[in-house]
Every structure is written in C-alpha cells, then in structure tokens.
Amino acid sequence: MISHPYTLRIGRRDDKVGHVVELDGHDIANAVLGLTVTFKGGEPPLATLDLVLDEIPTETDEVRVHMPEATRELLVRLGWTPPAEEATP
C-alpha cells in the first residue's frame, strides 16, 4: 500500500449534486468509487481510496488497457510510474 502524507478535503458541492474530494488541491471526485478514513490515536488519519478503473475481461496474452485520464493523473500524483511508452500523454 502506498502511504505518503497528503492534504485531503472532502465536502459537498455548493451548487451541484455530489461531493468534492480534493487530494493536494486536485478534485479527484470523478475517479473515486469509495473512500474510507480511519482514525487511530496518536497517528494521522489514514484515507483508503477505491478508484474507478476500466476493467476489460480478456483471455489473451496481449491487451491494451484504457485508463481514464483523471485516474491516470491521480495514480501519477500518488507515485505510480506509467510504462515508458506511455509516460507522456
């Protein structure tokens, strides 16, 4: 599990239906399927994010995977390094 200190803000949208989920100032609400915040005495809160990823059922040895740009950007901000051939969108 990736664990780094980030700033997380969760709230309601002022004029729209839905929620705001900001990670280090970036609204990632469209890429979040679920979010759990765990509080443990003497430690900073731990946020566990369940991200929306496209799933492609296949039984082939070679497959192309499509990832929404919002999900890709979030994973990069969390420390993921995309494959070399896709490092630049």
C-alpha positions, 0 to 999 in steps of 0.5 A, a space after each residue: 500500500 502506498 502511504 505518503 502524507 497528503 492534504 485531503 478535503 472532502 465536502 459537498 458541492 455548493 451548487 451541484 449534486 455530489 461531493 468534492 474530494 480534493 487530494 493536494 488541491 486536485 478534485 479527484 471526485 470523478 475517479 473515486 468509487 469509495 473512500 474510507 478514513 480511519 482514525 487511530 490515536 496518536 497517528 494521522 488519519 489514514 484515507 483508503 481510496 477505491 478508484 474507478 478503473 476500466 476493467 476489460 475481461 480478456 483471455 489473451 496474452 496481449 491487451 491494451 488497457 484504457 485508463 481514464 485520464 483523471 485516474 491516470 493523473 491521480 495514480 501519477 500524483 500518488 507515485 505510480 510510474 506509467 510504462 515508458 511508452 506511455 509516460 507522456 500523454 
